[in-house]
Amino acid sequence: MPRYALKIEYHGAPFKGWQRQVDLPTVQGSIEAALARLEPGEHTIAAAGRTDTGVHGLAQVAHCDLARDWSPFRLGEALNYHLKPQPIAITDCVLAPDDFHARFSALERRYHFRILSRRAPAVHQAGLVWQIKHPLDVDAMQAAADLLVGKHDFTTFRSTVCQAESPVKTLDRLQVSQVETPGGTEYHFDVRARSFLHNQVRSFVGSLERVGAGSWSVADMAAALAARDRAACGPVCPPEGLYLVHVSYPVDPFAKA
């Protein structure tokens, strides 16, 4: 059976996350239903990351096995046709090696989080950012973020329902920046690691926002990390500012010759 790698973009607002759930709208369920329109029967696709309710995808990666030898271009076009009008798009589709696995072959995931600071309600960015009304101290947030980079026990920043075997992860990058846009001041968080715990990025950003707002000090972030206690975490920020933006592999399946 030929294996296909899919690069997927989606707006997370209408969905209860990536993972298929009975009688609930999910990104995985929608794509599998579209595949069933092309080849009748049950389909199961595997993704690089299981994004939560309301989280967006700019470059999610999944793979599927099909009975028919499809032209990758035609498969991508057919899936996009059957996915309409849902806010999901197959932005690239390629024939992948039989041993390629969207999740287990991945070397790194990259997430991006956006905070918009302005008093007026967001119009064009509504549902795409976490909006706050106060300014943030970027230097303080970066100093606190630097404490999180490296290998740590991230129990404090892990959901209580996380199913990972260990809370120990290695965070490769957590970069904070401030961007002035016509719509207001945005604060961006670029986060990279091989893998993440459930709610880890949203827990990071929620705690860093407290540092930027002056409610926490950098020392408070250090204490929260050292506590290894979920109760020590700051507020978990809402999902609408979070994007899965890139997945790295030993060989990029979407690289053009």
VEXTIDREN-942031 format. One record per residue (C-alpha): residue in one letter; chain; z, x, y. Coordinates in Angstrom, 1 decimal, padded with zeros to 4 digits, always signed. Example, Ala and Ser with C-alpha at 12.3 -4.5 7.8 and 13.67 -1.06 7.14 Angstrom:
(a; A; (+007.8; +012.3; -004.5))
(s; A; (+007.1; +013.7; -001.1))
REM end
This chain:
(m; A; (+000.0; +000.0; +000.0))
(p; A; (-000.9; +001.5; +003.4))
(r; A; (+001.9; +002.1; +005.8))
(y; A; (+001.6; +001.5; +009.5))
(a; A; (+003.7; +002.7; +012.4))
(l; A; (+004.1; +000.3; +015.3))
(k; A; (+005.2; +001.2; +018.9))
(i; A; (+006.8; -001.9; +020.3))
(e; A; (+007.7; -003.1; +023.8))
(y; A; (+009.9; -006.2; +024.4))
(h; A; (+012.0; -008.0; +026.9))
(g; A; (+015.4; -008.5; +025.2))
(a; A; (+016.6; -011.6; +027.1))
(p; A; (+015.2; -014.3; +024.7))
(f; A; (+016.4; -012.6; +021.6))
(k; A; (+019.6; -012.2; +019.7))
(g; A; (+018.8; -008.5; +019.2))
(w; A; (+016.4; -006.7; +017.0))
(q; A; (+017.7; -007.5; +013.6))
(r; A; (+016.5; -010.6; +011.7))
(q; A; (+019.0; -013.4; +011.7))
(v; A; (+018.8; -016.8; +010.0))
(d; A; (+017.8; -019.6; +012.5))
(l; A; (+018.1; -017.2; +015.5))
(p; A; (+015.3; -015.6; +017.6))
(t; A; (+015.1; -011.9; +017.0))
(v; A; (+012.4; -009.3; +017.6))
(q; A; (+012.2; -008.3; +014.0))
(g; A; (+012.0; -011.9; +012.9))
(s; A; (+009.2; -012.5; +015.3))
(i; A; (+007.1; -009.6; +014.2))
(e; A; (+007.6; -010.3; +010.5))
(a; A; (+006.5; -013.9; +011.2))
(a; A; (+003.3; -012.6; +012.9))
(l; A; (+002.7; -010.3; +009.9))
(a; A; (+003.0; -013.4; +007.6))
(r; A; (+000.2; -015.0; +009.6))
(l; A; (-002.0; -012.1; +008.7))
(e; A; (-000.9; -011.6; +005.1))
(p; A; (+000.9; -014.6; +003.6))
(g; A; (+004.3; -013.9; +002.1))
(e; A; (+007.6; -012.2; +003.1))
(h; A; (+007.5; -009.1; +005.2))
(t; A; (+010.2; -006.6; +006.0))
(i; A; (+009.8; -004.0; +008.7))
(a; A; (+012.2; -001.1; +009.5))
(a; A; (+012.9; +000.0; +013.0))
(a; A; (+014.2; +003.2; +014.6))
(g; A; (+017.1; +001.4; +016.2))
(r; A; (+018.8; -002.0; +016.0))
(t; A; (+019.0; -003.0; +019.7))
(d; A; (+021.6; -005.6; +020.6))
(t; A; (+021.2; -009.0; +022.1))
(g; A; (+019.6; -008.7; +025.5))
(v; A; (+018.7; -005.0; +025.2))
(h; A; (+015.0; -004.1; +026.0))
(g; A; (+012.5; -001.9; +024.2))
(l; A; (+009.9; +000.2; +025.9))
(a; A; (+009.0; +002.3; +022.9))
(q; A; (+010.8; +001.0; +019.8))
(v; A; (+009.2; +002.3; +016.6))
(a; A; (+008.9; +000.3; +013.4))
(h; A; (+006.9; +000.6; +010.2))
(c; A; (+005.5; -001.9; +007.8))
(d; A; (+003.6; -001.8; +004.4))
(l; A; (+000.6; -004.1; +003.9))
(a; A; (-001.6; -004.9; +001.0))
(r; A; (-004.8; -004.8; +003.0))
(d; A; (-006.4; -001.8; +004.5))
(w; A; (-006.3; -002.8; +008.2))
(s; A; (-008.0; -000.9; +011.0))
(p; A; (-004.9; +000.1; +013.1))
(f; A; (-006.6; -001.2; +016.2))
(r; A; (-007.4; -004.6; +014.7))
(l; A; (-003.9; -004.9; +013.2))
(g; A; (-002.3; -004.2; +016.6))
(e; A; (-004.6; -006.7; +018.3))
(a; A; (-004.0; -009.4; +015.6))
(l; A; (-000.2; -009.0; +015.9))
(n; A; (-000.3; -009.3; +019.7))
(y; A; (-002.4; -012.5; +019.3))
(h; A; (+000.2; -014.1; +017.0))
(l; A; (+003.2; -012.9; +019.0))
(k; A; (+002.1; -014.8; +022.1))
(p; A; (+003.8; -016.1; +024.2))
(q; A; (+006.9; -014.2; +023.2))
(p; A; (+007.7; -011.1; +025.4))
(i; A; (+006.8; -008.7; +022.6))
(a; A; (+003.8; -006.3; +022.6))
(i; A; (+002.5; -003.8; +020.1))
(t; A; (+001.5; -001.0; +022.4))
(d; A; (+000.3; +001.3; +019.6))
(c; A; (-000.5; +001.0; +015.9))
(v; A; (-001.4; +003.9; +013.6))
(l; A; (-001.7; +004.6; +009.9))
(a; A; (+001.3; +006.6; +008.9))
(p; A; (+002.1; +008.8; +005.9))
(d; A; (+003.7; +007.2; +002.9))
(d; A; (+006.9; +009.1; +003.5))
(f; A; (+007.2; +008.1; +007.1))
(h; A; (+010.3; +006.0; +007.8))
(a; A; (+010.9; +004.7; +011.4))
(r; A; (+014.7; +005.0; +011.0))
(f; A; (+015.4; +007.9; +008.6))
(s; A; (+012.6; +010.2; +009.8))
(a; A; (+013.7; +010.0; +013.5))
(l; A; (+015.2; +013.1; +015.1))
(e; A; (+016.4; +011.6; +018.3))
(r; A; (+016.7; +008.3; +020.2))
(r; A; (+016.6; +008.1; +024.0))
(y; A; (+018.1; +005.3; +025.9))
(h; A; (+017.9; +004.5; +029.7))
(f; A; (+020.3; +002.4; +031.6))
(r; A; (+019.7; +001.0; +035.2))
(i; A; (+022.4; -000.2; +037.6))
(l; A; (+021.2; -001.9; +040.8))
(s; A; (+023.6; -001.8; +043.8))
(r; A; (+022.9; -004.4; +046.5))
(r; A; (+024.7; -007.5; +047.8))
(a; A; (+021.7; -009.9; +047.8))
(p; A; (+020.8; -011.3; +044.3))
(a; A; (+018.2; -009.4; +042.4))
(v; A; (+014.9; -011.3; +042.4))
(h; A; (+012.2; -009.1; +040.8))
(q; A; (+014.7; -007.1; +038.8))
(a; A; (+016.7; -010.0; +037.6))
(g; A; (+017.5; -009.6; +033.9))
(l; A; (+016.3; -006.0; +033.9))
(v; A; (+019.3; -004.3; +035.6))
(w; A; (+023.0; -004.6; +035.8))
(q; A; (+023.6; -005.6; +039.3))
(i; A; (+026.8; -004.6; +041.2))
(k; A; (+027.6; -004.9; +044.9))
(h; A; (+029.3; -001.6; +045.6))
(p; A; (+028.0; +002.0; +045.9))
(l; A; (+028.9; +004.6; +043.2))
(d; A; (+029.7; +008.3; +043.4))
(v; A; (+027.0; +010.0; +041.4))
(d; A; (+028.7; +013.5; +041.4))
(a; A; (+031.9; +012.0; +040.0))
(m; A; (+030.0; +010.1; +037.3))
(q; A; (+028.1; +013.2; +036.3))
(a; A; (+031.3; +015.2; +036.0))
(a; A; (+032.8; +012.5; +033.8))
(a; A; (+029.5; +012.3; +031.8))
(d; A; (+029.5; +016.0; +031.1))
(l; A; (+032.8; +015.6; +029.2))
(l; A; (+031.0; +013.3; +026.7))
(v; A; (+028.2; +015.7; +025.9))
(g; A; (+028.5; +017.5; +022.6))
(k; A; (+030.1; +016.7; +019.3))
(h; A; (+033.1; +014.3; +019.6))
(d; A; (+035.1; +011.6; +017.9))
(f; A; (+033.8; +008.6; +019.9))
(t; A; (+036.1; +005.9; +018.5))
(t; A; (+037.0; +004.9; +022.1))
(f; A; (+033.4; +004.1; +022.9))
(r; A; (+032.6; +002.4; +019.6))
(s; A; (+032.6; -001.4; +019.0))
(t; A; (+035.3; -002.6; +016.6))
(v; A; (+032.6; -004.1; +014.5))
(c; A; (+030.6; -000.9; +014.2))
(q; A; (+029.5; -000.2; +010.7))
(a; A; (+028.9; +003.5; +011.0))
(e; A; (+030.8; +005.6; +008.4))
(s; A; (+032.1; +008.0; +011.0))
(p; A; (+032.8; +007.8; +014.7))
(v; A; (+031.9; +011.5; +015.1))
(k; A; (+028.5; +011.9; +016.8))
(t; A; (+026.8; +014.6; +018.8))
(l; A; (+025.6; +013.5; +022.3))
(d; A; (+022.7; +015.7; +023.5))
(r; A; (+022.4; +014.5; +027.0))
(l; A; (+023.9; +012.1; +029.5))
(q; A; (+022.3; +012.5; +032.9))
(v; A; (+023.2; +010.4; +035.9))
(s; A; (+020.9; +010.1; +038.9))
(q; A; (+020.6; +008.0; +042.1))
(v; A; (+017.2; +006.5; +043.1))
(e; A; (+016.4; +004.7; +046.3))
(t; A; (+014.0; +001.9; +045.8))
(p; A; (+012.6; -000.9; +048.0))
(g; A; (+014.8; -003.3; +046.1))
(g; A; (+018.0; -001.3; +046.6))
(t; A; (+019.9; +001.7; +045.3))
(e; A; (+019.6; +002.2; +041.6))
(y; A; (+021.8; +004.4; +039.4))
(h; A; (+020.1; +005.7; +036.2))
(f; A; (+021.7; +007.0; +033.0))
(d; A; (+019.5; +009.0; +030.6))
(v; A; (+021.2; +009.2; +027.2))
(r; A; (+019.9; +011.1; +024.2))
(a; A; (+021.3; +011.7; +020.7))
(r; A; (+020.1; +011.7; +017.1))
(s; A; (+022.0; +008.4; +016.5))
(f; A; (+024.4; +006.2; +018.3))
(l; A; (+027.4; +004.0; +017.4))
(h; A; (+027.4; +000.3; +018.1))
(n; A; (+027.8; -000.4; +021.8))
(q; A; (+028.2; +003.3; +022.5))
(v; A; (+025.8; +003.6; +025.4))
(r; A; (+027.1; +000.4; +027.1))
(s; A; (+030.6; +001.6; +026.7))
(f; A; (+029.7; +004.9; +028.3))
(v; A; (+028.1; +003.3; +031.2))
(g; A; (+030.8; +000.7; +031.8))
(s; A; (+033.4; +003.5; +031.9))
(l; A; (+031.3; +005.7; +034.1))
(e; A; (+030.8; +002.9; +036.5))
(r; A; (+034.6; +002.8; +036.9))
(v; A; (+034.6; +006.5; +037.7))
(g; A; (+031.8; +006.0; +040.2))
(a; A; (+033.6; +003.1; +041.9))
(g; A; (+036.8; +005.2; +042.2))
(s; A; (+038.9; +003.1; +039.8))
(w; A; (+039.0; +005.9; +037.3))
(s; A; (+039.1; +009.6; +037.8))
(v; A; (+037.3; +012.2; +035.8))
(a; A; (+040.6; +013.0; +034.2))
(d; A; (+040.9; +009.3; +033.1))
(m; A; (+037.6; +009.7; +031.3))
(a; A; (+038.8; +012.8; +029.5))
(a; A; (+042.0; +010.9; +028.5))
(a; A; (+039.9; +008.0; +027.2))
(l; A; (+037.8; +010.2; +025.0))
(a; A; (+040.9; +012.1; +023.7))
(a; A; (+042.7; +008.8; +022.9))
(r; A; (+040.3; +007.9; +020.1))
(d; A; (+041.3; +004.3; +020.7))
(r; A; (+039.0; +001.4; +021.6))
(a; A; (+041.7; +000.0; +023.9))
(a; A; (+041.2; +003.1; +026.1))
(c; A; (+037.6; +002.3; +026.9))
(g; A; (+036.5; +000.8; +030.2))
(p; A; (+034.7; -002.5; +030.4))
(v; A; (+031.5; -002.7; +028.3))
(c; A; (+028.6; -003.2; +030.6))
(p; A; (+026.1; -006.1; +030.1))
(p; A; (+023.0; -005.4; +028.0))
(e; A; (+020.3; -006.3; +030.5))
(g; A; (+020.1; -002.8; +032.1))
(l; A; (+019.7; -001.0; +028.7))
(y; A; (+016.3; +000.2; +027.4))
(l; A; (+015.3; +002.0; +024.2))
(v; A; (+012.7; +004.3; +025.7))
(h; A; (+011.7; +006.9; +023.2))
(v; A; (+012.1; +008.0; +019.5))
(s; A; (+011.3; +011.5; +018.4))
(y; A; (+010.0; +012.6; +015.0))
(p; A; (+009.2; +015.9; +013.4))
(v; A; (+005.5; +015.0; +013.8))
(d; A; (+004.7; +012.3; +016.4))
(p; A; (+002.9; +009.6; +014.5))
(f; A; (+001.3; +008.3; +017.7))
(a; A; (+000.0; +011.7; +018.9))
(k; A; (-003.7; +011.6; +019.6))
(a; A; (-005.9; +014.3; +018.0))
REM end
